[in-house]
Amino acid sequence: MGSTGQPPSSLKRPDPPAANREGDQLIITPLGAGNEVGRSCVYMSYKGKTVLFDCGIHPAYSGMAALPYFDEIDPSTIDVLLVTHFHLDHAASLPYFLEKTTFKGRVFMTHATKAIYRLLLSDYVKVSKVSVEDMLYDEQDILRSMDRIEVIDFHQTLEVNGIRFWCYTAGHVLGAAMFMVDIAGVRVLYTGDYSREEDRHLRAAEIPQFSPDICIIESTYGVQLHQPRHIREKRFTDVIHSTIAQGGRVLIPAFALGRAQELLLILDEYWSNHPELHNIPIYYASPLAKRCMAVYQTYINAMNDRIRSQFANSNPFDFKHISPLKSIENFDDVGPSVVMASPSGLQSGLSRQLFDMWCADKKNACVIPGYVVEGTLAKTIINEPKEVTLMNGLTAPLNMQVHYISFSAHADFAQTSTFLKELMPPNIVLVHGEANEMGRLKQKLINMFSDCNTKIISPKNCQSVEMYFNSEKMAKAIGKLAEKTPGVSETVSGLLVKKGFTYQIIAPDDLHVFSQLSTANIHQRITIPYSGAFGVLKHRLKQIYESVESESDVDSGLPTLRVHERVTVKQESEKHISLHWTADPISDMVSDSIVAMVLNISREMPKVVVEPDGMKAEEENEKKMVKVIHALLVSLFGDVKFGEDGKLVITVDGNAAYLDRQSGDVESENEGLKERVRTAFQRIQSAVKPIPLSAP
């Protein structure tokens, strides 16, 4: 097996693999998130099956520029689209792809992802500051896309057009999943965004129980290491407390869903433990605030044990010190406060409006709690420029304090390296990471797996990775056939069942248990003419077959023969016999040989032919001949009638001729007519009279 990275090329007409390559070609191409963070979308094809992982937008761009490179593929060829979680950079181009392209396949995501996807994308459409012409889709497109999205449970295995897939918990956000795809025995794990660290409300990502052939893994944080959780939480609360103490305001730009809930749990607990802060308001500023919390309360059972045990006593998401804030108009900006607002990149919306209001005051602080994408304002202010450009186009001094304290639920290097060591996949494809971070991670992984012949690839957008897998067909014996291990050279007999790319050998009795198929017996019957003695038939059959048993039919009492314990021969009447058997290759062969034998016997038997009465036959022939002669004369002369004396009267243009059929004589006053009739009659007679078998 090998792998190569190719320069960008269209996937619509992939070049065939080299003739000397064995096996089939598997292609992986990032249409987004290749050496970048944003617009996650990875194309994979193998054995004529095509899968698309994720369908996001790039937060730093707007309109068509934010989409993955969909023009590199033919959407109508994609069988399955798997969405790992609800974040915009993984799911926000889905309505466009479903409603504005030729995609006809099926879409799957988890229950929680589907519920939050609807809310998040509706909010995205409302807050996008683009013209109507640049809008990728509208609310109606989102609603129509909901009808096409199917849900999958964690660890539930589904199969679509020969593609088997299932998913594991990925941590990161509520409902996030890692997908394992199996095509013809080749397994590919796509992690999406994942975290191996359990936080205040989410479980850690699972480790699959077996190694995939290919692992497509995020590399967001490259070789960076996260600080211990308790240190990050202390830094976070200390910055907020000190800012409030000096009369400042704290802005926390965050996704409306995901990290926001984690941070709200931290803040609510901190406020509960510090009574002196109870008069300082905390706002969760998102138009989705109430509906988001309702979704989180619905999916409590998808969270970790800590939250579930709290929920038994009281709802942990029913915050005591946090109030929702729908819009800037409802905000009474007097005195210190803490506001968590979306979006996280400060591109637009409530977080940007508050930033523009507060950025010039040095008492205020902006705490950036997660990963920031290149090209966004949040990324810009981390470097603390002296001035920033406001939404109205004016510039303002950046005096507020900017703190980057990452609670981003992405794996760091420690988590990534441990995860890959556990799985030990022979091929690793890095996606979802800035080029520099991804390059460092790739080099470190190459060093780490130097003894394992592991291939590590970091393709750019539209750069295809080709891998070749040897095609080996293997059939598994299941059911009764698997109860006993066959010995060397022992034959295993059963039904070979092919489903997709899997082969199974099943005992006929087990077919309905392990497949949607069932067995049926076809009873065949054929009747053959046979007028000989039934004993002769038995004698001839015994010359061919070892087993020929005489029996009698239970219902009719007619004699029967049981041949080879498979075919029953029954005497139906003096002139017919019938064969009865249950169809299978051997019985069909036996019945065919019996039919051939009976037909041969019938040909060998002497035939008695009863001759018909000579005189009667001659009269019949004479009558036929008269009719034929009359018809032919009518066709030649037109008016031909039978006369009273038995002669034929032929009339042409008023001249009559009289023809004696017995002698052939013709009488007529018109010599020309007379000769014509005589000649015609002679020719007719020579044509209709049979040639004698022997000369007289």
TAUR-V433185 format. One record per backbone hydrogen bond with DSSP energy under -0.5 kcal/mol. NH is the residue of the N-H (numbers start at 1). CO is the residue of the C=O. If there is no record, write none. Layout:
BEGIN
nh=(NH,NH)
co=(CO,CO)
END
This chain:
BEGIN
nh=(4,6,9,11,14,21,24,26,27,28,29,30,31,32,33,35,38,39,40,41,42,43,44,45,46,47,49,51,52,53,54,54,55,56,57,58,59,61,65,66,67,68,69,70,72,73,75,77,78,79,80,81,82,83,83,84,90,91,92,93,94,94,97,98,99,100,101,103,104,106,107,108,109,114,115,116,117,118,119,120,121,122,123,124,125,126,127,128,130,134,135,135,142,143,144,145,146,147,148,148,149,150,152,155,156,158,158,160,163,164,164,165,166,168,170,173,176,177,178,179,180,181,181,182,183,183,184,186,187,188,189,190,190,191,191,195,198,199,205,206,208,213,214,215,216,216,217,217,218,219,219,221,222,224,231,232,233,234,235,236,237,238,239,240,241,242,243,244,245,246,247,248,250,251,251,252,253,254,259,262,263,264,265,266,267,268,269,270,271,272,273,274,274,277,278,280,281,281,282,283,284,285,285,286,286,289,292,293,294,295,296,297,298,299,300,302,303,304,308,309,310,311,312,313,313,314,316,318,319,323,325,330,331,332,333,334,337,338,339,340,341,341,342,346,351,352,353,354,355,356,357,358,359,361,362,364,365,366,367,368,368,369,369,376,377,378,380,381,382,383,383,384,388,390,390,393,396,398,399,399,400,401,403,403,405,405,406,407,410,411,413,416,417,418,419,420,421,422,423,424,426,427,428,429,430,430,431,432,433,435,438,439,440,441,442,443,444,445,446,447,448,449,450,452,454,455,456,457,461,462,463,464,465,466,466,467,468,469,472,473,474,476,478,481,482,483,490,493,495,497,497,498,499,499,501,502,503,504,505,506,506,510,511,511,513,514,515,523,524,524,526,528,530,537,538,539,540,541,542,543,544,544,545,548,549,551,553,557,560,561,562,563,563,564,564,566,567,568,569,569,570,570,571,572,572,573,577,578,579,580,581,582,583,583,588,589,590,591,592,593,594,595,596,597,598,599,600,601,602,603,604,605,609,610,611,617,618,619,620,621,622,623,624,625,626,627,628,629,630,631,632,633,634,635,636,637,638,638,639,639,640,641,643,646,648,649,650,650,651,651,652,655,657,658,659,659,660,660,661,664,667,669,671,674,675,676,677,678,679,680,681,682,683,684,685,686,687,688,689)
co=(466,464,462,72,11,18,469,467,45,465,43,463,41,41,38,33,36,57,89,32,53,29,51,27,49,25,46,44,80,42,52,82,90,40,88,66,57,58,62,63,64,56,31,68,69,70,73,74,75,50,50,106,52,81,108,82,87,87,88,55,55,91,93,94,95,96,97,97,75,79,148,81,150,110,111,112,113,114,115,116,117,118,119,120,121,122,123,124,128,131,131,132,138,139,140,141,142,143,144,145,145,107,109,167,153,156,165,163,160,162,182,158,180,178,176,171,173,84,168,190,166,179,188,164,181,186,162,183,185,181,214,179,188,189,216,170,196,202,195,169,206,187,187,427,189,214,215,429,192,431,432,411,219,221,228,228,229,230,231,232,233,234,235,236,237,238,239,240,241,242,244,243,337,249,365,339,251,341,257,258,259,260,261,262,263,264,265,266,267,268,269,270,271,274,275,277,279,336,321,338,323,283,340,284,325,286,288,289,290,291,292,293,294,295,297,299,300,201,304,305,306,307,308,309,310,310,314,315,317,282,284,327,328,330,331,332,248,281,250,283,252,339,285,343,342,348,349,350,351,352,353,354,355,358,360,361,249,401,251,366,403,253,367,373,345,345,376,377,378,379,380,381,396,388,394,390,388,386,359,397,359,364,366,401,368,403,404,369,408,194,224,412,413,414,415,416,417,418,419,420,212,213,455,215,428,457,217,33,36,35,434,435,436,437,438,439,440,441,442,443,444,445,447,449,449,426,454,428,34,30,460,462,28,4,464,26,2,24,470,471,472,503,505,478,479,480,487,491,506,495,504,496,497,502,499,499,474,497,476,495,504,507,507,508,510,510,511,521,522,581,579,577,575,533,534,535,536,537,538,539,540,541,541,546,562,560,558,553,551,569,549,561,567,547,562,563,563,580,561,567,568,578,559,570,576,576,528,570,526,568,524,566,522,581,584,585,586,587,588,589,590,591,592,593,594,595,596,597,598,599,600,601,607,608,609,613,614,615,616,617,618,619,620,621,622,623,624,625,626,627,628,629,630,631,632,633,633,634,637,651,638,649,647,643,659,641,648,657,639,649,655,652,650,667,648,657,658,665,659,660,658,656,669,670,671,672,673,674,675,676,677,678,679,680,681,682,683,684,685)
END
